[in-house]
Amino acid sequence: MNIQPVNQIQSLMTPNKTEVDFKEQSPFKALFNAAMSNIEDTNNLTKKADQMSLDFAVGKIDNIADVMIAQEKASIALQFTVQLRNKLLDAYNDIMRIQL
Protein backbone atom coordinates (compact mmCIF):
# COMPACT_ATOMS: atom_id res chain seq x y z
CA MET A 1 0.00 0.00 0.00
CA ASN A 2 1.39 3.37 -1.04
CA ILE A 3 1.07 6.15 1.54
CA GLN A 4 0.75 9.66 0.16
CA PRO A 5 1.65 12.79 2.15
CA VAL A 6 -1.09 15.20 3.15
CA ASN A 7 -0.28 18.31 1.09
CA GLN A 8 -3.81 19.50 0.46
CA ILE A 9 -4.27 20.78 4.01
CA GLN A 10 -2.23 23.87 3.17
CA SER A 11 -4.87 24.98 0.67
CA LEU A 12 -7.54 24.71 3.36
CA MET A 13 -5.54 26.88 5.74
CA THR A 14 -5.05 29.78 3.31
CA PRO A 15 -7.46 32.72 3.66
CA ASN A 16 -10.54 32.65 1.50
CA LYS A 17 -10.29 34.75 -1.65
CA THR A 18 -13.89 35.93 -1.28
CA GLU A 19 -13.17 38.36 1.53
CA VAL A 20 -14.92 41.62 0.77
CA ASP A 21 -13.60 45.14 1.24
CA PHE A 22 -16.64 47.18 2.29
CA LYS A 23 -14.79 50.48 1.81
CA GLU A 24 -14.70 50.11 -1.97
CA GLN A 25 -18.34 49.04 -2.43
CA SER A 26 -21.68 49.79 -0.91
CA PRO A 27 -22.56 47.30 1.84
CA PHE A 28 -25.43 45.77 -0.13
CA LYS A 29 -23.34 45.35 -3.27
CA ALA A 30 -20.51 43.78 -1.28
CA LEU A 31 -22.94 41.41 0.45
CA PHE A 32 -24.55 40.50 -2.87
CA ASN A 33 -21.17 39.86 -4.51
CA ALA A 34 -20.08 37.69 -1.58
CA ALA A 35 -23.32 35.69 -1.77
CA MET A 36 -22.92 35.18 -5.52
CA SER A 37 -19.33 34.06 -5.00
CA ASN A 38 -20.52 31.62 -2.35
CA ILE A 39 -23.11 30.20 -4.75
CA GLU A 40 -20.50 29.80 -7.50
CA ASP A 41 -18.10 28.04 -5.11
CA THR A 42 -20.87 25.71 -3.95
CA ASN A 43 -21.79 24.92 -7.54
CA ASN A 44 -18.15 24.19 -8.43
CA LEU A 45 -17.71 21.89 -5.43
CA THR A 46 -20.91 20.04 -6.32
CA LYS A 47 -19.83 19.57 -9.93
CA LYS A 48 -16.40 18.35 -8.82
CA ALA A 49 -17.94 15.85 -6.39
CA ASP A 50 -20.35 14.58 -9.05
CA GLN A 51 -17.53 14.16 -11.56
CA MET A 52 -15.37 12.32 -9.01
CA SER A 53 -18.28 10.00 -8.18
CA LEU A 54 -18.76 9.26 -11.85
CA ASP A 55 -15.03 8.66 -12.34
CA PHE A 56 -15.00 6.31 -9.36
CA ALA A 57 -18.00 4.40 -10.73
CA VAL A 58 -16.29 3.79 -14.07
CA GLY A 59 -12.92 2.97 -12.49
CA LYS A 60 -10.88 6.07 -13.32
CA ILE A 61 -10.34 6.82 -9.61
CA ASP A 62 -9.35 4.12 -7.12
CA ASN A 63 -9.34 6.15 -3.92
CA ILE A 64 -12.79 6.23 -2.34
CA ALA A 65 -11.56 8.55 0.41
CA ASP A 66 -11.00 11.41 -2.05
CA VAL A 67 -14.48 10.89 -3.47
CA MET A 68 -16.06 10.93 -0.01
CA ILE A 69 -14.12 14.05 0.99
CA ALA A 70 -15.29 15.84 -2.16
CA GLN A 71 -18.88 14.77 -1.42
CA GLU A 72 -18.66 16.07 2.16
CA LYS A 73 -17.16 19.39 1.04
CA ALA A 74 -20.01 19.83 -1.42
CA SER A 75 -22.58 18.86 1.21
CA ILE A 76 -21.19 21.30 3.79
CA ALA A 77 -21.00 24.10 1.21
CA LEU A 78 -24.62 23.48 0.23
CA GLN A 79 -25.76 23.46 3.86
CA PHE A 80 -23.92 26.74 4.44
CA THR A 81 -25.52 28.30 1.37
CA VAL A 82 -29.00 27.22 2.45
CA GLN A 83 -28.47 28.59 5.96
CA LEU A 84 -27.18 31.86 4.51
CA ARG A 85 -30.31 32.10 2.36
CA ASN A 86 -32.49 31.40 5.40
CA LYS A 87 -30.80 34.14 7.42
CA LEU A 88 -31.16 36.62 4.56
CA LEU A 89 -34.86 35.80 4.21
CA ASP A 90 -35.37 36.19 7.96
CA ALA A 91 -33.67 39.59 7.85
CA TYR A 92 -35.82 40.62 4.87
CA ASN A 93 -39.00 39.52 6.66
CA ASP A 94 -37.96 41.46 9.78
CA ILE A 95 -37.45 44.58 7.69
CA MET A 96 -40.82 44.12 5.99
CA ARG A 97 -42.54 43.88 9.40
CA ILE A 98 -41.23 47.25 10.53
CA GLN A 99 -44.06 49.76 10.67
CA LEU A 100 -43.23 53.27 9.60
N, C-alpha and C positions, 0 to 999 in steps of 0.2 A: 504494500500500500504506500503510495506516494503522499507525503505530507507537504502541503503548500503553506508558505508563510502568510500571515494575515496583514496584507498591505492596504486593503480597502478601508480600514478603520480611519486612516488619515483623512480620507475624503469626507467622512462623516463628522470629523472634528473641525473642519474648516468652517468659517462663518458663512451663513447663507447669503447668496448673491442678491436675494430679493429684499434686502434691507432698504428702507425708503427714507430719503431725506426730505422731511416735511418743509424745510426752509425754501426749497426750490419750487415746490408745487403747493397747490391748495390742499388742505387736509382731505377733502372728499376725493379729489383726483388721485392723491397718493394712496388712499385707502382702496379706491377702485382698481388702480394699477396693481397694487399688492394682491388683491383678491383675484384678479385675472391671471397674474403670474402663478398664484397658488393653484388655480384650476388647470393651467397648462402643465405645471409640474405633476399634478395628480394624473392627468391624462397620459403624460409620457410614462410615468411609472406603471400605470395600468397596461398600456400597450406593450411595454418591455416585459412585464410579468406574463401577459398572454402569449407573447412570442416565445419566451423561454419555456412555457408550459407546452406549447406546440412542438418546439424543438426537442424537448425531453420525450414527448410522446412518440416522435418518429425516430428517436435514437441519436440525434445530433449532439445532445448534451447527456453526459453520464452522471453528473453530480446533482442529486436531488436536493441537496442542502441549498445550493444557489437558487434553485427554482423556488423553494419554499421561502427563502429570504426575500426574493423579489415579490412573491405573492403577499407576504406580510407587510413589506414596505408600501405596496399599492393599497392594501387594506387599511393601514394606518393613515395614509394620506387621504384616502376617501372619507374615512371617519372624521378626520380633522376638517376637511372641506365641508362636510354636512353640518358639523357642529358650528363652524364659522357662519354658514348660511343661517342656521337657526338663531344664533346670537344677533345677526344683522336684522333678521325679521322681527325678533323680539324688540330690538331697539326702534325699528320703524313703527311697530305697533304702539310702543310707548309714546313716541312722538305724535302719532295720529290721535291718541287719547287726550292729549293736552288741550284744555279748553282755553281759548283766547278771550 
